[in-house]
Amino acid sequence: MNPTSLLLFAQAATHAAAGNSPAPNPIMQFVPLIFIFVIFYFLLIRPQQKRQKDHQQLVSSIQTGDGVITNAGIHGVVTNVKERTVIVRVDEGVKIEFDRGAIVTIDRDGKTTGEKAA
């Protein structure tokens, strides 16, 4: 006998034995998938949404004179706030315009807020 015929006999015996047992409840087959989705929601999706909401509040609270750190690691002081961008002074006579989303941390009156503050 070759291995293929042995495999076919084993499958036939399994199907014959399973034919006598009742079919499992279809709803119970989805319970593990639902459980996995709930775990993903609480471990991955929900914390990411919270971080995104916190960052959006941080970006909307930027004011002129705030010390900031960008996602590139550039430290500076906000000199002008526009609708979608901020102008950051990084040295005397050196100003760079950044998108508001690039701001990661705000240092206001010695109190640091943002992603790196924790």
N, CA, C and O of each residue as an XYZ file, in Angstrom:
472
protein
N       0.837     -1.181      0.000
C       0.000      0.000      0.000
C       0.876      1.236      0.000
O       1.914      1.294      0.659
N       0.433      2.207     -0.747
C       1.177      3.462     -0.775
C       0.582      4.446      0.247
O      -0.536      4.237      0.719
N       1.301      5.493      0.584
C       0.840      6.436      1.612
C      -0.463      7.147      1.233
O      -1.239      7.515      2.115
N      -0.709      7.343     -0.049
C      -1.933      8.025     -0.458
C      -3.160      7.193     -0.129
O      -4.159      7.729      0.351
N      -3.101      5.900     -0.377
C      -4.252      5.056     -0.074
C      -4.480      4.959      1.439
O      -5.624      4.883      1.887
N      -3.395      4.960      2.230
C      -3.556      4.963      3.677
C      -4.246      6.243      4.157
O      -5.081      6.210      5.061
N      -3.892      7.348      3.551
C      -4.513      8.620      3.903
C      -5.998      8.602      3.543
O      -6.827      9.094      4.309
N      -6.334      8.049      2.407
C      -7.740      7.973      1.997
C      -8.542      7.076      2.946
O      -9.678      7.396      3.296
N      -7.944      5.950      3.360
C      -8.633      5.071      4.307
C      -8.849      5.772      5.655
O      -9.903      5.622      6.273
N      -7.847      6.536      6.107
C      -7.964      7.239      7.379
C      -9.049      8.308      7.304
O      -9.804      8.498      8.257
N      -9.127      9.001      6.180
C     -10.167     10.024      6.018
C     -11.550      9.386      5.967
O     -12.504      9.917      6.535
N     -11.657      8.249      5.287
C     -12.950      7.569      5.186
C     -13.397      7.088      6.570
O     -14.579      7.176      6.902
N     -12.479      6.590      7.360
C     -12.833      6.136      8.702
C     -13.258      7.320      9.576
O     -14.176      7.194     10.386
N     -12.606      8.449      9.415
C     -12.964      9.642     10.177
C     -14.353     10.128      9.787
O     -15.158     10.471     10.652
N     -14.636     10.159      8.493
C     -15.949     10.604      8.026
C     -17.059      9.648      8.461
O     -18.171     10.074      8.771
N     -16.748      8.363      8.480
C     -17.758      7.393      8.904
C     -18.069      7.573     10.388
O     -19.227      7.487     10.797
N     -17.050      7.818     11.183
C     -17.268      8.012     12.612
C     -17.969      9.345     12.874
O     -18.782      9.447     13.793
N     -17.665     10.348     12.088
C     -18.272     11.663     12.278
C     -19.709     11.692     11.759
O     -20.489     12.548     12.175
N     -20.064     10.804     10.887
C     -21.420     10.774     10.345
C     -22.461     10.452     11.394
O     -23.622     10.829     11.238
N     -22.086      9.773     12.446
C     -23.024      9.412     13.495
C     -23.222     10.535     14.516
O     -24.222     10.547     15.234
N     -22.277     11.476     14.586
C     -22.378     12.543     15.587
C     -23.206     13.702     15.026
O     -23.227     13.914     13.814
N     -23.882     14.446     15.888
C     -24.683     15.575     15.419
C     -23.795     16.726     14.953
O     -22.655     16.856     15.397
N     -24.317     17.549     14.065
C     -23.566     18.689     13.539
C     -23.423     19.756     14.634
O     -24.351     19.979     15.411
N     -22.254     20.414     14.691
C     -22.071     21.447     15.711
C     -22.943     22.676     15.417
O     -23.318     22.931     14.273
N     -23.247     23.410     16.451
C     -24.060     24.613     16.333
C     -23.284     25.666     15.526
O     -22.148     25.974     15.884
N     -23.856     26.228     14.450
C     -23.118     27.197     13.622
C     -22.726     28.459     14.394
O     -21.692     29.061     14.106
N     -23.532     28.858     15.357
C     -23.200     30.056     16.125
C     -21.961     29.808     16.977
O     -21.134     30.704     17.145
N     -21.828     28.617     17.507
C     -20.675     28.293     18.341
C     -19.378     28.277     17.538
O     -18.300     28.431     18.112
N     -19.461     28.097     16.237
C     -18.267     28.126     15.408
C     -17.724     29.550     15.275
O     -16.530     29.727     15.035
N     -18.574     30.567     15.425
C     -18.146     31.951     15.291
C     -17.700     32.571     16.612
O     -17.133     33.663     16.611
N     -17.937     31.916     17.711
C     -17.567     32.459     19.018
C     -16.065     32.731     19.111
O     -15.693     33.802     19.592
N     -15.179     31.826     18.680
C     -13.746     32.150     18.748
C     -13.369     33.374     17.903
O     -12.525     34.171     18.312
N     -13.988     33.525     16.731
C     -13.691     34.686     15.894
C     -14.149     35.980     16.558
O     -13.448     36.991     16.509
N     -15.311     35.946     17.168
C     -15.817     37.126     17.872
C     -14.903     37.454     19.048
O     -14.596     38.623     19.286
N     -14.471     36.448     19.773
C     -13.567     36.635     20.905
C     -12.250     37.269     20.449
O     -11.742     38.176     21.108
N     -11.700     36.805     19.341
C     -10.454     37.354     18.799
C     -10.652     38.815     18.397
O      -9.781     39.647     18.653
N     -11.788     39.140     17.769
C     -12.060     40.519     17.378
C     -12.145     41.426     18.603
O     -11.632     42.545     18.582
N     -12.787     40.952     19.664
C     -12.901     41.755     20.888
C     -11.512     42.013     21.480
O     -11.228     43.123     21.930
N     -10.666     41.015     21.482
C      -9.303     41.181     21.989
C      -8.545     42.209     21.140
O      -7.886     43.092     21.688
N      -8.631     42.104     19.817
C      -7.969     43.066     18.940
C      -8.493     44.476     19.184
O      -7.719     45.433     19.181
N      -9.787     44.610     19.394
C     -10.364     45.932     19.616
C      -9.774     46.575     20.867
O      -9.350     47.730     20.831
N      -9.744     45.834     21.974
C      -9.281     46.422     23.224
C      -7.761     46.552     23.304
O      -7.267     47.410     24.035
N      -7.015     45.738     22.586
C      -5.560     45.811     22.650
C      -4.935     46.674     21.558
O      -3.847     47.215     21.754
N      -5.601     46.814     20.412
C      -4.995     47.536     19.297
C      -5.809     48.741     18.834
O      -5.276     49.847     18.759
N      -7.064     48.551     18.529
C      -7.860     49.598     17.889
C      -8.185     50.726     18.858
O      -7.963     51.893     18.538
N      -8.699     50.402     20.021
C      -9.123     51.426     20.979
C      -7.958     52.299     21.468
O      -8.102     53.521     21.502
N      -6.808     51.717     21.848
C      -5.688     52.587     22.259
C      -5.189     53.496     21.128
O      -4.799     54.637     21.374
N      -5.203     52.991     19.898
C      -4.766     53.812     18.770
C      -5.723     54.985     18.558
O      -5.281     56.100     18.281
N      -7.022     54.745     18.684
C      -7.997     55.830     18.545
C      -7.805     56.866     19.644
O      -7.928     58.065     19.391
N      -7.505     56.419     20.859
C      -7.285     57.346     21.965
C      -6.037     58.189     21.725
O      -6.060     59.397     21.960
N      -4.954     57.579     21.263
C      -3.731     58.328     20.948
C      -3.986     59.353     19.851
O      -3.500     60.482     19.920
N      -4.753     58.950     18.835
C      -5.048     59.857     17.732
C      -5.870     61.051     18.217
O      -5.616     62.182     17.805
N      -6.844     60.810     19.081
C      -7.677     61.888     19.621
C      -6.838     62.828     20.487
O      -6.981     64.047     20.391
N      -5.963     62.272     21.333
C      -5.092     63.090     22.172
C      -4.152     63.951     21.330
O      -3.926     65.119     21.647
N      -3.602     63.374     20.253
C      -2.698     64.127     19.385
C      -3.451     65.238     18.666
O      -2.912     66.329     18.480
N      -4.681     64.975     18.261
C      -5.490     66.001     17.604
C      -5.748     67.174     18.561
O      -5.690     68.330     18.143
N      -6.029     66.890     19.826
C      -6.219     67.953     20.812
C      -4.920     68.719     21.035
O      -4.942     69.942     21.169
N      -3.791     68.017     21.077
C      -2.493     68.648     21.245
C      -2.210     69.612     20.094
O      -1.781     70.745     20.314
N      -2.451     69.157     18.879
C      -2.181     69.968     17.693
C      -3.090     71.200     17.658
O      -2.656     72.278     17.252
N      -4.323     71.047     18.073
C      -5.247     72.188     18.017
C      -4.953     73.214     19.116
O      -5.428     74.347     19.040
N      -4.178     72.833     20.133
C      -3.891     73.763     21.228
C      -2.569     74.505     21.060
O      -2.146     75.207     21.979
N      -1.906     74.372     19.916
C      -0.620     75.042     19.697
C      -0.836     76.552     19.655
O      -1.756     77.047     19.003
N       0.040     77.280     20.373
C      -0.036     78.740     20.416
C       1.340     79.325     20.118
O       2.362     78.650     20.246
N       1.342     80.582     19.720
C       2.597     81.283     19.498
C       3.357     81.378     20.815
O       2.778     81.703     21.852
N       4.648     81.095     20.768
C       5.486     81.142     21.962
C       5.696     79.790     22.615
O       6.512     79.675     23.530
N       4.990     78.771     22.175
C       5.160     77.429     22.743
C       6.471     76.816     22.262
O       6.841     76.952     21.095
N       7.158     76.149     23.160
C       8.300     75.351     22.762
C       7.772     74.018     22.246
O       6.892     73.418     22.863
N       8.302     73.552     21.120
C       7.791     72.316     20.523
C       8.942     71.401     20.125
O      10.080     71.829     19.935
N       8.596     70.135     20.009
C       9.488     69.135     19.442
C       8.719     68.466     18.316
O       7.573     68.054     18.499
N       9.346     68.357     17.150
C       8.680     67.739     16.003
C       8.967     66.244     15.977
O       9.788     65.743     16.745
N       8.277     65.539     15.081
C       8.520     64.101     14.971
C       9.894     63.790     14.393
O      10.339     62.643     14.442
N      10.579     64.809     13.840
C      11.943     64.631     13.349
C      12.969     64.914     14.439
O      14.170     64.750     14.226
N      12.488     65.346     15.626
C      13.392     65.619     16.733
C      13.905     67.043     16.759
O      14.841     67.340     17.502
N      13.323     67.930     15.973
C      13.757     69.323     15.936
C      13.069     70.093     17.053
O      11.845     70.057     17.177
N      13.861     70.791     17.868
C      13.360     71.607     18.970
C      13.301     73.055     18.514
O      14.209     73.540     17.837
N      12.233     73.740     18.885
C      12.125     75.137     18.522
C      10.981     75.807     19.242
O      10.330     75.216     20.102
N      10.744     77.073     18.869
C       9.682     77.873     19.454
C       8.750     78.312     18.334
O       9.203     78.768     17.285
N       7.446     78.173     18.560
C       6.456     78.543     17.550
C       6.404     80.064     17.467
O       6.196     80.744     18.472
N       6.597     80.594     16.249
C       6.524     82.037     16.049
C       5.250     82.456     15.344
O       4.838     83.610     15.458
N       4.618     81.552     14.621
C       3.394     81.888     13.903
C       2.564     80.616     13.736
O       3.097     79.558     13.402
N       1.270     80.725     13.967
C       0.367     79.592     13.822
C      -0.576     79.896     12.662
O      -1.291     80.898     12.673
N      -0.568     79.023     11.671
C      -1.468     79.160     10.527
C      -2.541     78.076     10.619
O      -2.579     77.310     11.582
N      -3.400     78.020      9.622
C      -4.497     77.055      9.650
C      -3.993     75.615      9.626
O      -4.443     74.790     10.421
N      -3.069     75.307      8.727
C      -2.589     73.935      8.599
C      -1.125     73.763      8.993
O      -0.654     72.636      9.141
N      -0.407     74.864      9.163
C       1.018     74.781      9.454
C       1.385     75.691     10.619
O       0.599     76.540     11.038
N       2.590     75.496     11.128
C       3.164     76.378     12.144
C       4.584     76.723     11.698
O       5.265     75.916     11.065
N       5.014     77.929     12.040
C       6.386     78.334     11.750
C       7.154     78.255     13.056
O       6.770     78.855     14.059
N       8.252     77.499     13.026
C       9.043     77.228     14.227
C      10.425     77.860     14.064
O      11.111     77.636     13.066
N      10.821     78.656     15.065
C      12.165     79.233     15.081
C      13.072     78.242     15.788
O      12.855     77.911     16.954
N      14.096     77.765     15.073
C      15.010     76.781     15.650
C      16.319     77.420     16.089
O      17.054     76.840     16.888
N      16.618     78.610     15.574
C      17.812     79.350     15.962
C      17.589     80.802     15.550
O      16.609     81.106     14.871
N      18.475     81.690     15.948
C      18.332     83.098     15.575
C      18.356     83.226     14.053
O      19.337     82.863     13.405
N      17.286     83.738     13.502
C      17.206     83.954     12.059
C      16.867     82.712     11.254
O      16.836     82.776     10.025
N      16.609     81.578     11.908
C      16.288     80.338     11.194
C      14.873     79.914     11.574
O      14.601     79.548     12.717
N      13.982     79.973     10.591
C      12.596     79.574     10.821
C      12.220     78.494      9.813
O      12.579     78.565      8.637
N      11.492     77.495     10.298
C      11.069     76.374      9.452
C       9.566     76.234      9.582
O       9.014     76.357     10.676
N       8.908     75.977      8.468
C       7.462     75.784      8.481
C       7.157     74.289      8.514
O       7.627     73.522      7.673
N       6.356     73.895      9.508
C       5.993     72.494      9.683
C       4.490     72.328      9.584
O       3.729     73.242      9.903
N       4.077     71.177      9.146
C       2.671     70.802      9.218
C       2.319     70.621     10.687
O       3.158     70.180     11.473
N       1.087     70.955     11.069
C       0.699     70.834     12.484
C       0.848     69.403     12.998
O       1.178     69.198     14.166
N       0.610     68.421     12.143
C       0.699     67.019     12.554
C       2.107     66.581     12.897
O       2.292     65.535     13.518
N       3.112     67.366     12.504
C       4.504     67.008     12.800
C       4.893     67.343     14.230
O       5.943     66.904     14.700
N       4.068     68.111     14.933
C       4.374     68.474     16.313
C       4.014     67.299     17.220
O       2.887     66.803     17.191
N       4.978     66.862     18.020
C       4.776     65.708     18.894
C       4.644     66.130     20.354
O       3.849     65.554     21.096
N       5.418     67.131     20.769
C       5.432     67.555     22.162
C       5.378     69.078     22.231
O       5.990     69.772     21.419
N       4.638     69.584     23.212
C       4.566     71.029     23.456
C       5.085     71.293     24.862
O       4.692     70.622     25.817
N       5.984     72.289     24.983
C       6.504     72.710     26.279
C       5.985     74.120     26.531
O       6.454     75.086     25.929
N       5.014     74.223     27.426
C       4.370     75.503     27.706
C       4.539     75.818     29.188
O       4.051     75.077     30.041
N       5.217     76.898     29.491
C       5.430     77.345     30.870
C       6.087     76.258     31.731
O       5.731     76.084     32.896
N       7.027     75.545     31.160
C       7.727     74.506     31.909
C       6.948     73.206     32.058
O       7.439     72.251     32.660
N       5.740     73.165     31.514
C       4.916     71.958     31.596
C       4.891     71.293     30.221
O       4.427     71.884     29.246
N       5.390     70.069     30.152
C       5.482     69.358     28.880
C       4.259     68.488     28.678
O       3.867     67.727     29.563
N       3.656     68.610     27.493
C       2.523     67.765     27.137
C       2.804     67.139     25.782
O       3.477     67.729     24.937
N       2.287     65.949     25.589
C       2.441     65.291     24.298
C       2.899     63.876     24.448
O       2.895     63.312     25.542
N       3.298     63.301     23.328
C       3.650     61.890     23.261
C       4.868     61.565     24.115
O       4.884     60.535     24.789
N       5.871     62.408     24.104
C       7.109     62.113     24.825
C       7.040     62.521     26.293
O       7.980     62.282     27.051
N       5.924     63.139     26.696
C       5.818     63.613     28.073
C       5.608     62.486     29.060
O       5.924     62.640     30.240
N       5.084     61.356     28.613
C       4.748     60.260     29.531
C       5.936     59.554     30.029
O       5.811     58.610     30.809
